[in-house]
Amino acid sequence: MASPPRYSPTTPDRECKLPPPSAPAGEYRPGKLSWGTLARALGCFRLSIPHTRLLATLDPLALDREPPPQLSPEKQQVPEKLIWGDQEPLSKIPFKILSGHEHAVSTCHFCVDDTKLLSGSHDCTVKLWDAADGSVVRDFEHRPKAPVVECSITADSSRVIAASYDKTVRAWDLETGKLLWKVRYDTFIVSCKFSPDGKYVVSGFDMDHGICIMDAENITTISVIKDHHTRSITSCCFDPDSQRVASVSLDRCIKIWDVTSQATLLTITKAHSNAISNCCFTFSGHFLCTSSWDKNLKIWNVHTGEFRNSGACVTLMQGHEGSVSSCHFARDSSFLISGGFDRTVAIWDVAEGYRKLSLKGHNDWVMDVAISNNKKWILSASKDRTMRLWNIEEIDQIPLVIKYKKAMGLKVKQEKKETYLKLKQG
């Protein structure tokens, strides 16, 4: 596989002009999907804000009308030892605080076999961290000139991309830190993702309401779908096969685009009652999770040929007190995590459909979340300028989790009893 062309300061930036809008696609209205069906199938914001100047006015929760307290330098220093979070009486989750950004941390990832962490911030920097000691390994040079809204990394941890409000997407070599290329658009970029096979990059547009799919090797445009949505894109991502792109928007709509046929495969209108902030596929590609400002998450059956017959979604509720900004599945889809404007990270039991635990400690909203491949660690990025690395290896031994499990078991038994009585009476 040929390496991407190297960026040279003497070479002008590549420009991407947008063509006329694509033709509208058919719509699909969802039905219902049972938890049993979902559990069997699974067995086999970062909220992007359209304009920098609107960062304050687009807070959909605004739990505190007063400005968030400024953190002193002493409070932002990385602790030498693990701090035990005990904000809930029965919860004991060890975590590390990673400080180093000077503004909101908008995006975070695990990489290099979970030994390194990647972050992007509104302080216009992209940083690589050592997961063991929480130190900054590298600040990527030729950094953006405006806030970084999203980062992405290839599956082999060889290349990093970042989208910024300066209307650019930049790519670096992770090992050397060298800038590989930079693409400049004529509109704001609010989301960017590598495809799992590393061949493509998808970018989501703000004012043009569209997406652009680019060849990551030769830096050429494959598709530009202008006005794909009716309002600003908030997030977009590839499926595990690198053949479909899901996008969500302030218009409350979900769309799935096929890279090969260059056509919209699925449109779900009014998927949520408020703006959709983020989306992510399961590793089978059969299900898509969406998070929303309506305080809920939904898991949609989007497998081609099945969604029309099997219904569409289940809803995860009562996990956050405010808008949900981000979501991420574990590699085996056994659990899901979400970050919210209520400053918490929720861990969801996917098979049973309830919140397993809520991680508290951030001083401002949680903008992005990630799960390590070995499922032992959760990473959260916050507007409070920090990231937190949570150790969930012993989560099932936590008294609060055991308490929730028992409560759920009693609830299921009661529901079965009520169903039996109804059948007997009928």
Solvent accessible surface area in square Angstrom, and as a share of the most:
residue,aa,sasa,rsa
1,M,175,0.78
2,A,80,0.62
3,S,80,0.52
4,P,11,0.07
5,P,58,0.37
6,R,126,0.46
7,Y,44,0.17
8,S,38,0.25
9,P,102,0.64
10,T,127,0.74
11,T,74,0.43
12,P,112,0.70
13,D,33,0.17
14,R,113,0.41
15,E,104,0.47
16,C,10,0.06
17,K,141,0.60
18,L,31,0.15
19,P,59,0.37
20,P,112,0.70
21,P,76,0.48
22,S,50,0.32
23,A,86,0.67
24,P,134,0.84
25,A,35,0.27
26,G,62,0.59
27,E,109,0.49
28,Y,23,0.09
29,R,154,0.56
30,P,49,0.31
31,G,37,0.36
32,K,187,0.79
33,L,10,0.05
34,S,65,0.42
35,W,74,0.26
36,G,35,0.34
37,T,44,0.25
38,L,0,0.00
39,A,32,0.25
40,R,177,0.65
41,A,30,0.23
42,L,21,0.10
43,G,56,0.54
44,C,133,0.80
45,F,1,0.00
46,R,10,0.04
47,L,5,0.03
48,S,2,0.01
49,I,3,0.01
50,P,11,0.07
51,H,32,0.14
52,T,54,0.32
53,R,189,0.69
54,L,48,0.24
55,L,33,0.16
56,A,83,0.64
57,T,102,0.59
58,L,44,0.22
59,D,43,0.22
60,P,45,0.29
61,L,30,0.15
62,A,16,0.12
63,L,88,0.44
64,D,77,0.40
65,R,198,0.72
66,E,133,0.60
67,P,108,0.68
68,P,59,0.37
69,P,98,0.62
70,Q,137,0.61
71,L,29,0.14
72,S,41,0.27
73,P,99,0.62
74,E,125,0.56
75,K,152,0.64
76,Q,33,0.15
77,Q,126,0.56
78,V,53,0.30
79,P,37,0.23
80,E,171,0.77
81,K,162,0.69
82,L,71,0.35
83,I,68,0.34
84,W,144,0.51
85,G,4,0.04
86,D,80,0.41
87,Q,93,0.41
88,E,26,0.12
89,P,127,0.80
90,L,75,0.37
91,S,8,0.05
92,K,101,0.43
93,I,5,0.02
94,P,16,0.10
95,F,5,0.02
96,K,33,0.14
97,I,26,0.13
98,L,2,0.01
99,S,15,0.10
100,G,38,0.37
101,H,4,0.02
102,E,134,0.60
103,H,85,0.38
104,A,1,0.01
105,V,1,0.00
106,S,2,0.01
107,T,0,0.00
108,C,1,0.01
109,H,36,0.16
110,F,25,0.10
111,C,8,0.05
112,V,53,0.31
113,D,127,0.66
114,D,25,0.13
115,T,68,0.40
116,K,47,0.20
117,L,0,0.00
118,L,0,0.00
119,S,0,0.00
120,G,0,0.00
121,S,0,0.00
122,H,15,0.07
123,D,24,0.12
124,C,27,0.16
125,T,10,0.06
126,V,1,0.00
127,K,16,0.07
128,L,4,0.02
129,W,2,0.01
130,D,34,0.17
131,A,16,0.12
132,A,80,0.62
133,D,88,0.45
134,G,2,0.02
135,S,51,0.33
136,V,60,0.35
137,V,71,0.41
138,R,62,0.23
139,D,61,0.31
140,F,4,0.01
141,E,115,0.52
142,H,103,0.46
143,R,126,0.46
144,P,4,0.02
145,K,163,0.69
146,A,17,0.13
147,P,20,0.13
148,V,0,0.00
149,V,5,0.03
150,E,0,0.00
151,C,0,0.00
152,S,7,0.04
153,I,28,0.14
154,T,4,0.02
155,A,91,0.71
156,D,107,0.55
157,S,20,0.13
158,S,44,0.28
159,R,24,0.09
160,V,0,0.00
161,I,0,0.00
162,A,1,0.01
163,A,0,0.00
164,S,0,0.00
165,Y,9,0.03
166,D,24,0.12
167,K,68,0.29
168,T,0,0.00
169,V,0,0.00
170,R,5,0.02
171,A,0,0.00
172,W,0,0.00
173,D,30,0.15
174,L,13,0.07
175,E,142,0.64
176,T,92,0.53
177,G,11,0.10
178,K,104,0.44
179,L,7,0.03
180,L,4,0.02
181,W,8,0.03
182,K,19,0.08
183,V,6,0.03
184,R,76,0.28
185,Y,6,0.02
186,D,64,0.33
187,T,6,0.03
188,F,48,0.20
189,I,0,0.00
190,V,1,0.00
191,S,0,0.00
192,C,0,0.00
193,K,31,0.13
194,F,15,0.06
195,S,2,0.01
196,P,57,0.36
197,D,64,0.33
198,G,3,0.02
199,K,95,0.40
200,Y,41,0.16
201,V,1,0.00
202,V,0,0.00
203,S,1,0.01
204,G,0,0.00
205,F,0,0.00
206,D,1,0.01
207,M,118,0.53
208,D,23,0.12
209,H,45,0.20
210,G,0,0.00
211,I,0,0.00
212,C,1,0.01
213,I,0,0.00
214,M,5,0.02
215,D,31,0.16
216,A,0,0.00
217,E,33,0.15
218,N,78,0.40
219,I,7,0.04
220,T,65,0.38
221,T,69,0.40
222,I,57,0.29
223,S,8,0.05
224,V,23,0.13
225,I,2,0.01
226,K,55,0.23
227,D,69,0.36
228,H,11,0.05
229,H,4,0.02
230,T,108,0.63
231,R,131,0.48
232,S,12,0.08
233,I,1,0.01
234,T,1,0.00
235,S,0,0.00
236,C,0,0.00
237,C,10,0.06
238,F,14,0.06
239,D,3,0.02
240,P,45,0.28
241,D,103,0.53
242,S,1,0.01
243,Q,70,0.31
244,R,24,0.09
245,V,0,0.00
246,A,0,0.00
247,S,0,0.00
248,V,0,0.00
249,S,0,0.00
250,L,16,0.08
251,D,26,0.13
252,R,84,0.31
253,C,10,0.06
254,I,0,0.00
255,K,25,0.11
256,I,2,0.01
257,W,16,0.06
258,D,22,0.11
259,V,10,0.06
260,T,107,0.62
261,S,71,0.46
262,Q,92,0.41
263,A,43,0.34
264,T,30,0.17
265,L,67,0.33
266,L,6,0.03
267,T,4,0.02
268,I,1,0.00
269,T,23,0.13
270,K,135,0.57
271,A,1,0.01
272,H,5,0.02
273,S,86,0.56
274,N,63,0.32
275,A,6,0.05
276,I,0,0.00
277,S,0,0.00
278,N,4,0.02
279,C,4,0.02
280,C,18,0.11
281,F,19,0.08
282,T,1,0.00
283,F,90,0.37
284,S,51,0.33
285,G,3,0.03
286,H,52,0.23
287,F,3,0.01
288,L,0,0.00
289,C,0,0.00
290,T,0,0.00
291,S,0,0.00
292,S,0,0.00
293,W,32,0.11
294,D,24,0.13
295,K,97,0.41
296,N,30,0.16
297,L,0,0.00
298,K,38,0.16
299,I,0,0.00
300,W,2,0.01
301,N,7,0.04
302,V,2,0.01
303,H,54,0.24
304,T,86,0.50
305,G,56,0.53
306,E,74,0.33
307,F,13,0.05
308,R,154,0.56
309,N,133,0.68
310,S,45,0.29
311,G,12,0.11
312,A,1,0.01
313,C,19,0.11
314,V,11,0.06
315,T,47,0.27
316,L,1,0.00
317,M,112,0.50
318,Q,164,0.73
319,G,3,0.02
320,H,13,0.06
321,E,134,0.60
322,G,0,0.00
323,S,4,0.02
324,V,0,0.00
325,S,0,0.00
326,S,0,0.00
327,C,6,0.04
328,H,58,0.26
329,F,5,0.02
330,A,0,0.00
331,R,120,0.44
332,D,70,0.36
333,S,8,0.05
334,S,55,0.36
335,F,25,0.10
336,L,0,0.00
337,I,0,0.00
338,S,0,0.00
339,G,0,0.00
340,G,0,0.00
341,F,7,0.03
342,D,18,0.09
343,R,73,0.27
344,T,13,0.08
345,V,0,0.00
346,A,0,0.00
347,I,2,0.01
348,W,2,0.01
349,D,25,0.13
350,V,1,0.00
351,A,50,0.39
352,E,89,0.40
353,G,19,0.18
354,Y,24,0.09
355,R,70,0.26
356,K,26,0.11
357,L,0,0.00
358,S,5,0.03
359,L,5,0.03
360,K,81,0.34
361,G,19,0.18
362,H,11,0.05
363,N,65,0.33
364,D,16,0.08
365,W,11,0.04
366,V,0,0.00
367,M,1,0.00
368,D,6,0.03
369,V,4,0.02
370,A,5,0.04
371,I,11,0.06
372,S,1,0.01
373,N,81,0.42
374,N,72,0.37
375,K,70,0.30
376,K,80,0.34
377,W,65,0.23
378,I,0,0.00
379,L,0,0.00
380,S,0,0.00
381,A,0,0.00
382,S,0,0.00
383,K,58,0.24
384,D,11,0.06
385,R,70,0.25
386,T,9,0.05
387,M,1,0.00
388,R,20,0.07
389,L,5,0.02
390,W,3,0.01
391,N,29,0.15
392,I,7,0.03
393,E,88,0.39
394,E,108,0.49
395,I,17,0.08
396,D,60,0.31
397,Q,118,0.52
398,I,10,0.05
399,P,71,0.45
400,L,15,0.08
401,V,0,0.00
402,I,71,0.36
403,K,116,0.49
404,Y,55,0.21
405,K,87,0.37
406,K,137,0.58
407,A,55,0.43
408,M,42,0.19
409,G,32,0.31
410,L,121,0.60
411,K,114,0.48
412,V,52,0.30
413,K,142,0.60
414,Q,93,0.41
415,E,86,0.39
416,K,139,0.59
417,K,121,0.51
418,E,80,0.36
419,T,73,0.43
420,Y,135,0.51
421,L,77,0.38
422,K,144,0.61
423,L,135,0.67
424,K,145,0.62
425,Q,154,0.68
426,G,100,0.96
